[in-house]
Amino acid sequence: MVDSMEYSAHVNAGPSEALNIPGHESREYRLAKRAARLEQRVRWVRRTEKVIPSVTRFRRGRPVRVRLTNVSERTAYVPAFDRLVMLVPVGDLPRGEGYVRLDSKKYKDWQVLAYEICRDRQLFRRECELYE
């Protein structure tokens, strides 16, 4: 059995309101200011089949905003307080599958995928022609 004190140590940092994200677009949300001491916590993110989270702004080394990128053709629905971003005590692992740290190779691969999906292919071709 998981101790209730240990269970409450994991802080959900998902969006505070439901988001509808059109295909190949993104939406940002601000991380809630928590009473939890962020120096003692590690940020973990989890992607879904349709949505890739990206930490976009930092203030004093702490993440402030998260961009959710829809990599599918259809509109993606992200419910309020979905556990896409978690703040977990140092030395602990998040409960659930699919979470990675912000400094991991897998997280960087997700960012490349999100950029590739959302860029304008026509503009990209023009840039390539310009620089060749």
N, C-alpha and C positions, 0 to 999 in steps of 0.2 A: 504494500500500500504506500502511496506517495504521501509524505507528510504535508499538511496544508500550508505550513510556512514555506517549505521548499517549492510547492506548486505556485504560490503567489509571487515567488521571486522572478518568474518569467513575465516580462511586461510586453503586451501586444502593442505594436506601433503601427498598426494598419490605418487605413483612411477612416476618418470619423464620420463620413457620409458616403452613401452608395454612389458609385460612379458608373456611367455608361460610356464606354470608350469605343468610338467608331473604328472600323477596320483600318489597320496601318496608321493609326494616330496614337497620340499619347495624352495623358492628363497628369498634372502634378498635384500633390497635396503636401501640406506642411505637417511635420512631425509634431505631435502634441508635446507641450512642455510638461515633463513629469517631475514628481517629487523625488523619484529614484535618482541616486547618484550615478551619473553616466560614466564617471571615471572607473567605477567598479563593474561596469557592464560591457558586453561585447555585442555588436550588432550582427544579426544573422538575417539573411533574406532568402525567400523561397519563390521560385517562379512556378507558374501554372502552364498549362498547355497553350493558353492564349495570351497571357500577360507576363511581361518581364519587368521587374522593378529595377530602377537605377537611382542611386543616391546622386542628386544633382548639385546641391549646395551644401557647403560646410561653413560653420562659424566657430572659430577657435578650435578647430580639429574635430568638431562634433557635427554629425549630419543634421541638416535643418529641413531640407525638402527632398521628396522622393517622386520620381517620374515613373508612371506605369505606362508601358508601351504595349499596345495590342498588336500581336504579330499574325493575327488571323485575318481572313477576308470579312468576317461578320463582326457585328458589334459585340463587345465583351462586357459583361456585367460583373462589377466587383462590389460585393456587399460591404456595408459599413462594418468596420472592425474585423475585416478579414485578416488572417494572420500571415500577411506577406512579409512583414518586417517584425523581428522580435529583438528585444533587449534581454540578454541572458547574463547572469552573473559570471564573472571571470572564472574559468576552470570548470564550468558546467556546460552541458550540451543541450540544445533545444529539443523538446519533445516533438516527435513527428519526423516525417521523412522529407528530404529535398532541401533542407536549409544549408546554405553555404555562407562563409564569412566574406566580408567585403574585400579582403586582400587575397582571395583564392583565385586560382587559374580558371575555375569553372565560372565564377562571377564575371571575370574579364571576357570569357567566351560569350556569355549572355549579352554583354554590352555590345560586342561586335555584331551579334545576331540582330539585336534591336536596332542598331544603326543601319545595317544592311536592309532590313525590312522597311524602314520608315523613310529612307532617303528617296528623293525624286530621281528616277532612273533617267529621265530626259535631261535634267540638269546635270547629272553625273556624266552622261555622254558628252555634253557640251564642254564641261570642265576638262575631260580627257582630251578632247580635240584641241582645246585652247593651250594646254600644257605640252602637247606633243610636238 
